[in-house]
């Protein structure tokens, strides 16, 4: 979990591949169930109805035995989502600085909470203020991703998850030996 643009989907896919488990992106699952894009769903039905559908998807995905799930950035806003994630998963908060998110983020049209007239940096700072404490309360592990490539961040997350699961660790090639200490 983390803010929009923090690398949840990119890093999540790499972690799932490294751990040899399925990957699910809750936003893509919401779109599949809704039959339209999140932006279209937001426009047609509004945020409360979107959050209802998102909650149902998170509940279903957290029932999976062993998988990596990238949640939407706002999934943490619902207590039911926080409880399901915390109780049924090992939650990783990808803590990324706003400057890095601004560098990474693509088209905001696909991200309804980021589209509009307000400056993107202002919106992201507001979301961080609203959500950071919830992310930290929900997470079992906080990983600061600002100074890592997505490959290095994924290697760090996979390594930490193996430690938690007490599995043997595979070598992490190409990580550059960067300091992987999570920031908490």
C-alpha positions in Angstrom: 0.0 0.0 0.0 1.0 3.6 -0.4 0.2 6.8 -2.2 -0.7 6.9 -5.9 2.5 6.6 -7.8 4.5 5.0 -4.9 5.2 1.9 -7.0 2.6 -0.5 -5.6 1.8 -2.2 -8.9 5.3 -2.1 -10.4 7.0 -3.3 -7.2 4.2 -5.7 -6.4 4.5 -7.5 -9.7 8.3 -7.9 -9.2 7.8 -9.1 -5.7 5.2 -11.7 -6.8 7.5 -12.9 -9.5 10.4 -13.2 -7.1 8.3 -15.1 -4.5 6.6 -17.2 -7.2 3.1 -16.2 -6.1 0.2 -14.7 -8.0 -0.1 -10.9 -8.3 -3.4 -8.9 -8.0 -3.9 -5.2 -8.5 -7.1 -4.2 -6.6 -7.7 -1.3 -9.0 -7.6 -3.6 -12.0 -9.9 -6.0 -10.2 -12.3 -3.2 -9.4 -12.3 -2.2 -13.1 -12.9 -5.8 -14.1 -15.9 -6.1 -11.8 -17.3 -2.6 -12.7 -16.9 -3.2 -16.4 -15.3 0.2 -16.9 -12.3 2.3 -15.8 -12.1 3.7 -12.3 -12.3 7.2 -13.7 -15.6 6.4 -15.5 -16.9 4.6 -12.4 -16.1 7.7 -10.3 -17.7 10.0 -12.7 -20.9 7.9 -13.0 -21.4 6.7 -9.4 -19.1 8.8 -7.2 -16.4 8.0 -4.6 -18.7 6.3 -1.9 -19.9 3.7 -4.3 -16.4 3.2 -5.6 -15.2 2.6 -2.1 -18.0 0.0 -1.5 -16.8 -1.9 -4.6 -13.2 -1.5 -3.6 -14.0 -2.9 -0.1 -15.6 -6.0 -1.6 -12.6 -6.6 -3.9 -10.1 -6.2 -1.0 -12.2 -8.6 1.1 -12.1 -11.2 -1.7 -8.4 -10.7 -2.5 -7.3 -11.0 1.1 -8.9 -14.5 1.2 -6.2 -15.7 -1.2 -3.7 -18.2 0.4 -0.5 -16.7 -0.9 -0.4 -13.7 -3.2 0.9 -10.2 -3.6 -1.9 -7.6 -3.7 -1.4 -4.0 -4.7 -4.2 -1.9 -3.2 -5.5 1.3 -4.4 -4.0 4.3 -2.6 -7.3 5.0 -0.8 -8.1 1.5 0.3 -6.7 2.4 3.7 -9.5 4.9 4.2 -12.0 2.2 5.2 -11.6 0.5 8.5 -12.9 -2.8 7.0 -10.1 -2.7 4.5 -7.4 -1.9 7.1 -8.7 -4.8 9.3 -8.8 -7.3 6.4 -5.4 -6.4 5.2 -3.8 -6.3 8.7 -5.4 -9.6 9.8 -5.1 -11.7 6.6 -1.9 -10.3 5.1 1.6 -9.0 5.7 1.1 -5.4 4.8 4.0 -3.4 3.3 3.7 0.4 3.1 5.8 1.8 0.3 6.8 5.2 1.7 7.8 7.4 -1.2 8.7 11.1 -1.1 6.4 13.4 -3.0 9.2 14.5 -5.3 9.8 10.9 -6.4 6.1 10.3 -6.9 5.9 13.4 -9.1 8.7 12.1 -11.2 7.1 8.6 -11.6 3.5 9.4 -12.0 1.9 9.0 -15.4 -1.4 10.4 -16.7 -3.5 11.7 -13.9 -6.7 11.2 -16.0 -6.6 7.5 -14.9 -6.4 8.7 -11.2 -9.6 10.5 -10.4 -8.4 11.9 -7.1 -5.4 13.5 -8.7 -7.1 15.0 -11.8 -8.4 18.5 -11.7 -7.3 22.1 -11.4 -5.4 21.8 -8.1 -1.6 21.5 -8.5 -0.6 17.8 -8.3 2.0 18.4 -5.6 -0.5 20.0 -3.4 -3.0 17.1 -3.9 -0.3 14.5 -3.1 0.8 16.4 0.0 -2.8 16.5 1.2 -3.3 12.8 0.5 -0.1 12.1 2.4 -1.3 14.1 5.4 -4.6 12.3 5.4 -3.3 8.8 4.9 0.3 8.4 6.2 -0.8 7.6 9.8 -3.4 5.0 8.5 -0.7 3.4 6.2 1.7 3.2 9.2 -1.0 1.8 11.5 -1.9 -0.9 9.0 1.5 -1.9 7.8 3.6 -4.7 9.3 6.6 -3.3 7.3 7.4 0.2 6.1 9.9 0.4 3.2 11.2 3.8 2.1 11.4 3.6 -1.7 12.6 7.0 -2.6 16.3 6.2 -3.3 15.7 2.7 -4.8 14.9 1.6 -8.3 11.8 -0.5 -8.6 14.0 -3.6 -9.0 16.0 -2.8 -5.8 12.8 -1.9 -3.9 11.2 -5.1 -5.0 14.3 -7.1 -3.9 14.2 -5.4 -0.6 10.5 -6.1 0.0 10.9 -9.7 -1.1 13.9 -10.2 1.2 12.0 -8.7 4.1 8.9 -10.9 3.4 11.1 -14.0 3.3 12.6 -13.0 6.7 9.1 -12.7 8.1 8.1 -16.0 6.5 11.4 -17.5 7.6 12.2 -18.9 4.2 15.6 -19.3 2.7 16.7 -16.2 0.8 17.7 -16.3 -2.8 20.6 -14.1 -3.9 19.6 -10.6 -4.9 21.6 -9.9 -8.1 22.0 -6.3 -9.2 20.7 -4.6 -6.1 23.9 -2.6 -5.9 24.3 -3.2 -2.2 22.1 -0.2 -1.3 21.1 0.3 2.3 17.7 -1.3 2.5 16.7 -0.1 6.0 13.0 0.7 6.1 12.1 4.1 7.5 9.5 4.0 10.2 
